[in-house]
Amino acid sequence: MTHANIEALVFDLGGVLIDIDFNRVFAHWQQISSLTLSEIQAKYTHDQAYQQHERGEISATEYFEYLREHLQLQDNLPEIAAGWNAIFVGEISATLDLVAQVGQHYPCYAFSNTNAIHQHVWSSRFPRLHELFKQIFVSSEMGLRKPDLKAFTYVADAIGVAPESILFFDDMPENIQGAKAAGFAAVQVQATADVKAALVKLGCLL
């Protein structure tokens, strides 16, 4: 990875720029479920319905109806939605500050596996995201999600930069693997320090 061959930066949102916590979701749902907290945590997975929701193939109402049955939740869609949106803790300001700095040298984009309900929340709650990125790619609008190869190819084509000239940041190992399979340079993020180290190596930060 050198200054010469990287032309664009792409950042994941949740876990990289926005602090999220599914345990907050589960705790909210437990209040309206006949299951215990540990049972909800065990039963909830990123299953087919979850992935369909993130690709925009089923609506929020359809997904929440599925969750109502799967997790034995009360027939109260507003409360299910409130729990769903409890996932957001806050923005990771230190990393966003780095994006603001590096954005003076490289075009910056975001690419998130997300859904329409969550998109509405983070768009309104974290307006800085729209200030820092030239474009935010959203799986539910694309009909594609990470780590699928077609999702990364879509992003590269839309940016107009060869995959090998894109540096991608994500917290999920499977997404890093997917990005690399598509030809991206990729950095797994566990903390802001990981982003900073990569940007220093790139030569755009001291």
N, C-alpha and C positions, 0 to 999 in steps of 0.2 A: 504493500500500500504506500504510494508516494503521492506527493503533491501533483505530479505530472499527469497521473492517470485517473484521478478522481475528479469528476465534474459535477456531481450532485450528491446531496445527503438526504436520506430518508429515515424518519424516526417513527417508531411505534408510539402509541399514546399511553395506554394503560400499562403501568409498571415501569415506564421510562420517563414520561412527562407528567403523568397523572398518577397519584398514589391511589390504588384500589385495594379493596379488602372484601372478599366474598363472605368472610365470617360475619360481617355486618348484615349482609343479605340474609344469611341463614338465621341469625339471631332475631331478625324482624319476622321472618316467616314462621319461626317456631311459636310465636305468640298467636298465630292463627292456624296452627297445625295440630293434629292429634299425634304427630310423631315427636320424638325427643330431638334435641339439637343434634346429638350424635347420629341419630337415624337419618335426619335430613342431610347432614354432611356426607354420610355414606351413600345415600341414594342419588344425590345430585351429581351429575357428570356432564361433560361437554359432549352429549350424545347426539344422535341424528337430528332430533328436534332443535337442539341448541344450534347446531351448525346450519340447519335450514333457516332458522331465524336470523342468523348472522349473514346469510346470503340473500336475505329478503324474499325467501321462497314461501315463508309463512308469516302471517302478521303477528303483532304483539299479542293481540287478543287470542289468536290460535295457540300461541306458545304459552300464554298464561293459563289457558284452559287445560293444556297438557300438564303444566306444573301443578295445577290445582288437584288433578287426579293423581299424579305421580307422587306428590309430596303430601297428599291428604290435607290440602289447605281449605279453608273456608271459602265458600262461593262469594268472594269479595274481591273483584278484580282491581279496584283502586288500592286496596291494601297490598295485594300481590305486587302491583306496580310500584308502590312505595318501597317495599322491600327490595325489589329489583334495582331501584335507583339509590338505595342506601350504600351501594358498592363504592361510591366516590368519597374519598377521604379529603383530597385537596390536590392542588397542583404541586409539582416538584420544582420549586422556584429556581433552585440552583442549576438544574439541568436546562430549564427554559432560558436562564441567563446565558448559558453557554451557546445555546442555539441563536440567541440574539447576537452574540459576538461573531460566531462563525458565519452567520447569514450575511455579513458584510463581504465575505469572500466566496461563498458557495450558495447556489440556490438550494433552499431547504424545503422538504416536503414531509408530510406525515402519511402513514398508512396504518389503518386500524381495522382489526376485526371487531365490528361493533354492529349495533342495530339502531333502528330509527328512534326508539325511546331513549336509549343512552345518548345517541347523537344530539338529541334535543337538549338533554341535561348538560353535557359537557360544552356544547356550543354556547349556551347561555351562561353557565357558571364560570367558564374559563375563556373569556374573550381573547386573552393573549394568544391563544393558539391560532386564531385567524389573523392576527397581526404578524406572526412570525413565519408562517408558511405560505408558499406560493399556491399550494393546493393541498387539500387533505383528501386522501383516497379512503373511501369507506366501503367495507365489504358488502354491506346490505344494498348499496347503490350499484356496486360493480357486478354483483351476482357471483362473486369470487371471494375466497378467503385464504389467508395464510394457513398452512404452509404450501398450498397448491402451487405448482409451477406456473400455471396459467395466470394466477394472481400477480406474481412477480413480473411476468412477461407483460401483462397489461400495464402495470405501473411504469416499467421501463419505456414501453412504447408511448405512453401518454406524456412522459417527461421529455422523450425524444433524445435519450442518452443511452448508449450501449450499456448492458447490464454490468459489464466489468468495470465501468466508470462510475458506478453508484456504490456508495458506502451506506450500509443499512444497520440500524441499531434496534435491537429487540431484546426483551427479557426472557423469551421462551426458547429453549434449545431447539425444538422442532421447527420454529420459524427461522432460526439461524441456519439450520440445515437446509430448509427449503430455499432460502435466499441464496445460499452458496451453490445449490444445485442449479439455480437459474443463472448463475454466473456473477452474482453480486459479491462484493466484499462485504463482510458482515462482522459485527461486534456484539457479543452477548452482554447485556447490561444487568448488573446486579446492584449498582449504585452509581451516583453521579460521577464518581472517580473513574469509572470505566469509560464513560463518554469523554471526559476530559483527557484521559490518557490517549485515546484514539485521535482526538482532535489535535493534541500536541504532536503526536507522531505524524499526523497529516501535514503539520507545519503552519497551521492557521491560528494556533494559540501558543503563548509563551508559557 
